[in-house]
Amino acid sequence: MAHKTPRRPKKRKVTIGEITLEVYTVGWLALAADREPSTIKLWEKNKVLPGPLLDIDSPWRFYTADEIIGYVRALNQSELKSGRATMREFTKACIEVRTRVRNLLEKSPGKAVRYLPGQEFLLSRAKEKQVAPPDDCQTFWNNLD
């Protein structure tokens, strides 16, 4: 189910040690999770989803590619429904993702995913364009579990 495209999903580059990574706003997480940005913000507000790991001086919240991929994988594996048990499982999985990504960035930042794969696919999927994305991008996002 495609949702409306976030108005302007933003990204920027940050440097951690000697490694430069792209980081992404809630809009990108919403695109990847196939949810509305308001849903992601509500999950953050209700402590279902942890806030972004990096504290960047900006009016927007930025997530690393590892966080987005991990949260989408957790969402797909939990088969999130409105029931409390599934919500708890999703929250627990997201906390584990955050811990893993924090450890990765602290101990081995060179192993971090440097950019979000399939960005054009995510945008076209949200806009329901008939653009044929590269098969590897479509497969990556459609089979993330």
C-alpha positions in Angstrom: 0.0 0.0 0.0 1.6 3.2 -1.1 1.3 6.3 1.0 1.7 9.9 0.1 5.2 11.0 -0.6 6.8 13.1 2.1 6.9 16.7 0.9 10.7 16.9 0.8 12.6 14.0 2.2 16.0 15.4 3.2 19.4 13.9 3.5 22.8 15.2 4.3 26.4 14.0 4.8 28.0 13.6 8.2 31.5 12.6 9.1 32.2 10.2 11.9 35.9 9.9 12.4 37.3 9.4 8.9 34.0 8.0 7.5 31.4 10.0 5.7 27.8 8.8 5.8 24.6 10.0 4.4 21.8 10.5 7.0 18.1 10.7 6.3 15.0 12.4 7.7 11.8 10.8 8.9 10.5 11.1 5.4 13.0 8.6 4.1 12.2 6.2 7.0 8.5 6.6 6.1 9.2 5.8 2.4 11.2 2.7 3.3 8.7 1.5 5.8 5.8 2.3 3.5 4.1 4.4 6.2 3.1 8.0 6.6 5.7 10.3 8.2 3.1 11.2 10.8 3.0 7.5 11.8 6.8 7.4 12.3 6.6 10.6 14.4 3.8 9.2 16.5 5.8 6.0 17.1 8.7 8.1 18.3 6.5 10.2 20.5 4.9 7.1 22.1 8.4 5.4 22.5 7.5 2.6 20.1 10.5 3.6 17.9 13.6 5.1 19.4 14.7 8.5 18.2 17.6 8.8 15.8 21.0 7.8 17.1 22.9 10.8 15.9 22.3 14.2 17.4 22.8 16.5 14.5 22.4 20.3 14.9 19.4 20.6 12.7 15.6 21.2 13.0 15.1 17.7 11.5 15.8 14.2 12.9 18.3 12.2 10.8 18.7 8.4 10.7 21.6 6.5 9.4 21.0 4.0 6.6 21.7 1.2 9.0 18.9 2.4 11.3 16.4 2.7 8.5 17.2 -0.8 7.1 17.2 -2.3 10.6 13.8 -0.6 11.6 12.2 -1.7 8.3 13.5 -5.3 8.8 12.1 -5.2 12.4 8.8 -3.9 11.1 8.5 -6.6 8.5 9.5 -9.4 10.9 7.1 -8.2 13.6 4.2 -8.0 11.1 3.0 -5.1 13.2 -0.6 -4.9 13.9 -2.6 -2.9 16.4 -2.2 -5.5 19.1 0.0 -4.6 22.1 2.1 -7.8 22.0 3.2 -7.2 18.4 3.9 -3.5 19.2 6.2 -4.6 22.1 8.0 -7.1 19.9 8.6 -4.3 17.3 9.8 -1.9 20.0 12.2 -4.5 21.4 13.6 -5.2 18.0 14.0 -1.5 17.3 15.9 -1.0 20.5 18.2 -3.9 19.5 18.8 -2.3 16.1 19.7 1.0 17.8 22.1 -0.7 20.1 23.7 -2.7 17.3 24.1 0.4 15.1 25.5 2.5 18.1 28.1 -0.3 18.7 28.9 -0.4 15.0 29.5 3.4 14.7 31.6 3.4 17.9 33.7 0.4 17.2 33.8 -0.1 13.4 32.4 2.9 11.6 34.0 1.7 8.4 31.5 -1.2 8.3 28.5 1.1 8.4 26.2 1.3 5.3 27.2 4.7 3.8 24.1 5.4 1.8 20.5 4.1 1.5 20.2 1.8 -1.4 17.4 2.2 -3.9 16.5 5.8 -3.2 14.9 6.3 -6.6 12.9 3.1 -6.2 11.6 4.3 -2.8 10.5 7.6 -4.3 8.9 6.0 -7.4 7.1 3.4 -5.3 5.6 6.1 -3.1 4.5 8.1 -6.1 3.2 4.9 -7.8 5.1 5.7 -11.0 5.4 3.0 -13.6 9.1 3.4 -13.6 10.9 0.1 -13.7 13.5 0.3 -11.0 16.7 -1.8 -11.1 15.8 -5.3 -10.0 18.3 -5.3 -7.2 16.7 -2.3 -5.5 13.2 -3.6 -5.9 14.3 -7.0 -4.5 16.2 -5.4 -1.6 13.2 -3.4 -0.3 10.5 -5.9 -1.2 12.2 -8.8 0.6 13.7 -7.0 3.6 13.1 -9.5 6.4 
